[in-house]
């Protein structure tokens, strides 16, 4: 079972009313972010590579603190990593399963726990299908149009040349939305689709900062960096200022600060204990 309810049309995100074939009904479980949030759809291969996983985790983690909501399809692969990365970065995330929202049909079954975590984390599950409507071959293209239509932009992490993921990017273009793509190895079948999108004009994305620039948020101050600066030492303030621009590897951060390594490392350790920063995937970032 689920606690989904039918969302009144007056409460639908406005972009969904702009697409050529808007939903006739919309069911929700959880809550949508307020209107100042920008929706970013993140999609990719179900058979993701380690590169795709790491790229997805890195890019979304670097969006922490900005008014961005991550939209994806709750599917296995990149969709799952996108939702999990959003939760880790404390960003609201919206899932469009290719089924109704009742747990007896929610697809895929293996992501029921993730669906619960999305709702508990302040995000939402959305579907135009009746709550007990099962997934089928026809339901996924229909939900893809909603994912593309809701968001200001669609980011494709990994996709083969004939990947179904490319359907979402084509719909985004049809709806006059932006399309971003993560470049990949010329030897990887998983990157042939994304590399092709870039050749066709998609914005190449290699970091969260690239996303912020494309969305016009690069000059904004992350919400999490609205710290009580009066309580920070001058060195801690300098570290916050540097990391507000983008996450940095420890050695680069130390070189930018230009103080003894032992002093900087000691301060970083204290800041991590305070919960101000964290070090993941070889980079230090604000929490």
C-alpha positions in Angstrom: 0.0 0.0 0.0 1.0 3.7 -0.2 -0.4 7.0 1.1 -0.6 8.6 -2.3 -3.3 11.2 -3.1 -4.6 12.8 -6.3 -2.9 16.2 -6.7 -5.3 19.0 -7.6 -4.4 20.6 -10.9 -3.9 23.9 -9.2 -1.0 22.4 -7.3 0.8 20.9 -10.3 4.2 22.2 -11.2 3.5 24.8 -14.0 5.9 23.2 -16.5 3.7 20.1 -16.7 0.8 22.2 -18.0 3.0 23.5 -20.8 3.8 20.2 -22.6 1.7 19.1 -25.6 0.1 16.2 -23.8 -0.2 17.1 -20.1 -1.4 14.4 -17.7 -5.1 14.0 -17.1 -4.4 13.3 -13.5 -1.5 13.2 -11.2 -0.9 11.2 -8.0 1.6 12.2 -5.4 3.2 10.6 -2.3 5.3 13.0 -0.4 5.8 16.7 -1.1 7.1 18.9 -3.9 9.7 21.5 -3.2 8.7 25.2 -3.2 8.5 27.2 -6.4 12.0 28.7 -6.2 13.5 25.3 -6.9 14.8 24.4 -10.4 14.0 20.8 -11.6 16.9 18.9 -13.2 16.1 15.5 -14.7 19.0 13.1 -14.5 18.8 9.9 -16.6 21.2 7.3 -17.9 21.8 3.6 -18.6 20.3 0.9 -16.5 23.6 -1.0 -17.0 25.7 1.7 -15.6 29.5 1.5 -15.5 31.7 2.5 -12.5 32.5 5.7 -14.4 28.8 6.5 -14.8 28.2 5.9 -11.1 31.1 8.0 -10.0 30.2 10.8 -12.4 26.6 10.9 -11.2 27.6 10.9 -7.5 30.2 13.6 -8.1 28.1 16.0 -10.1 25.0 15.8 -7.8 27.1 16.1 -4.7 28.5 19.3 -6.0 25.0 20.8 -6.3 24.4 20.6 -2.5 23.0 23.7 -1.1 21.5 25.1 -4.3 17.8 25.3 -5.1 17.8 22.3 -7.4 15.5 19.3 -7.2 16.7 16.1 -8.9 14.1 14.3 -11.1 14.5 10.7 -12.2 12.6 7.5 -13.0 13.3 5.2 -10.0 14.7 2.6 -12.4 17.8 0.6 -11.8 21.1 2.0 -12.8 21.7 5.8 -13.1 18.2 6.6 -12.0 18.8 4.9 -8.7 22.2 6.6 -8.2 20.7 10.0 -9.0 18.0 9.6 -6.3 20.5 8.2 -3.8 23.0 11.0 -4.5 20.3 13.6 -4.2 19.4 12.2 -0.8 23.0 12.2 0.3 23.4 15.8 -0.8 20.1 16.8 1.0 18.5 17.8 -2.2 14.8 17.1 -2.8 14.3 14.4 -5.4 11.3 13.5 -7.4 10.7 10.0 -8.8 8.4 9.1 -11.7 8.0 5.3 -11.6 6.6 3.6 -14.7 3.6 2.4 -12.7 1.2 3.5 -10.1 2.4 4.4 -6.6 0.9 1.5 -4.6 3.6 -0.7 -3.3 1.9 -3.8 -4.8 2.8 -2.5 -8.3 5.5 0.1 -7.7 8.3 -0.6 -10.3 10.9 -1.8 -9.7 10.2 -3.9 -6.6 13.8 -3.7 -5.6 13.5 0.1 -5.1 10.6 0.1 -2.7 12.9 1.0 0.1 14.4 3.8 -2.0 10.9 5.1 -2.7 10.2 5.2 1.0 13.5 7.1 1.6 12.7 9.6 -1.1 9.4 10.5 0.7 11.0 10.5 4.1 13.8 12.8 2.8 11.3 15.4 1.8 10.9 14.5 -1.8 8.0 12.9 -3.8 6.8 10.1 -6.0 4.6 11.2 -8.9 2.6 9.2 -11.4 -0.2 9.9 -13.8 -1.3 6.2 -13.5 -3.9 5.0 -11.0 -2.3 3.8 -7.8 -2.6 0.1 -8.6 -1.7 0.4 -12.3 1.1 -2.0 -13.2 4.2 -1.1 -15.3 4.2 -2.1 -18.9 6.1 -1.4 -22.1 3.8 1.5 -22.9 4.1 3.2 -19.4 7.8 4.1 -19.6 7.7 6.4 -22.6 4.7 8.1 -21.1 6.4 8.8 -17.8 9.5 9.9 -19.7 7.6 12.8 -21.2 6.6 14.0 -17.7 10.3 13.8 -16.6 11.4 15.8 -19.6 8.5 18.3 -19.3 8.8 19.0 -15.6 12.5 19.9 -15.7 14.3 23.0 -16.9 17.0 20.7 -18.2 17.8 17.0 -18.7 21.2 15.6 -17.9 22.2 12.4 -19.5 25.0 10.6 -17.6 25.4 7.4 -19.7 23.6 6.2 -22.8 24.3 3.8 -25.6 23.6 4.8 -29.2 20.1 3.2 -29.0 19.4 3.7 -25.4 15.9 4.4 -24.3 17.3 7.2 -22.2 17.7 9.2 -25.4 13.9 9.3 -25.7 13.8 11.5 -22.7 16.5 13.9 -24.1 14.6 14.1 -27.5 11.4 14.9 -25.6 13.2 17.6 -23.7 14.3 19.2 -26.9 10.8 19.0 -28.3 9.6 20.8 -25.2 12.2 23.5 -25.6 14.1 22.4 -22.5 17.9 22.2 -22.3 19.9 19.0 -22.7 23.2 18.3 -20.9 25.4 15.3 -21.4 28.5 13.8 -19.6 31.2 13.0 -22.1 32.8 9.6 -21.9 35.4 7.3 -23.4 35.3 6.8 -27.2 35.9 3.1 -26.4 32.8 2.8 -24.2 29.5 1.7 -25.7 27.8 3.4 -22.7 29.1 6.7 -23.8 28.3 6.6 -27.5 24.9 8.1 -27.0 26.1 10.9 -24.7 29.0 11.8 -27.0 26.6 11.9 -29.9 24.3 14.3 -28.0 27.3 16.6 -27.4 28.1 16.6 -31.1 24.5 17.5 -31.8 24.8 20.5 -29.4 24.1 19.2 -25.9 26.0 21.1 -23.2 28.9 19.0 -22.0 28.9 18.5 -18.2 32.0 17.4 -16.2 31.2 18.8 -12.8 28.4 20.2 -10.7 29.8 23.7 -11.4 29.1 23.2 -15.1 25.5 22.4 -14.2 25.3 25.6 -12.0 26.7 27.7 -14.8 24.2 26.2 -17.3 21.3 26.8 -15.0 22.5 30.4 -14.2 23.2 29.6 -10.5 27.0 29.8 -10.6 27.0 33.2 -8.8 24.6 32.1 -6.1 25.7 31.3 -2.6 24.8 27.8 -1.5 22.2 27.6 1.2 24.5 25.5 3.4 27.2 28.2 3.3 25.0 30.6 5.1 27.0 29.7 8.1 27.4 31.8 11.3 30.6 33.3 10.0 31.2 35.1 13.3 31.8 31.7 14.9 34.4 30.7 12.4 38.1 31.4 12.6 39.7 33.4 9.8 41.2 30.2 8.3 37.9 28.4 8.5 36.3 31.4 6.7 38.9 31.2 3.9 38.3 27.5 3.5 34.5 28.0 3.3 35.0 30.8 0.7 37.2 28.5 -1.5 34.8 25.5 -1.2 31.8 27.7 -1.9 33.0 27.9 -5.5 33.6 24.2 -6.0 34.9 21.1 -4.1 38.7 20.8 -4.2 41.2 18.0 -3.7 43.0 18.3 -0.3 46.4 19.1 -1.9 45.0 21.9 -4.1 43.1 23.3 -1.2 46.2 23.3 1.0 48.2 25.0 -1.8 45.5 27.7 -2.2 45.5 28.5 1.5 49.3 28.8 1.5 49.8 28.1 5.2 51.8 25.2 6.8 50.2 21.9 5.8 50.0 20.7 9.4 48.0 23.8 10.4 45.6 23.5 7.5 45.1 19.8 8.0 44.3 20.4 11.7 41.7 23.0 10.8 40.1 20.7 8.2 39.9 18.0 10.8 38.1 20.3 13.2 35.7 21.5 10.5 34.9 17.9 9.6 34.1 17.2 13.2 31.9 20.3 13.3 30.0 18.9 10.3 31.0 21.9 8.1 32.8 19.8 5.4 33.3 16.3 4.3 35.8 14.5 2.1 34.4 12.1 -0.5 35.8 10.8 -3.8 39.1 12.5 -3.3 37.6 16.0 -2.8 36.6 18.2 0.1 33.2 19.9 -0.1 30.9 21.8 2.1 28.1 19.8 3.8 
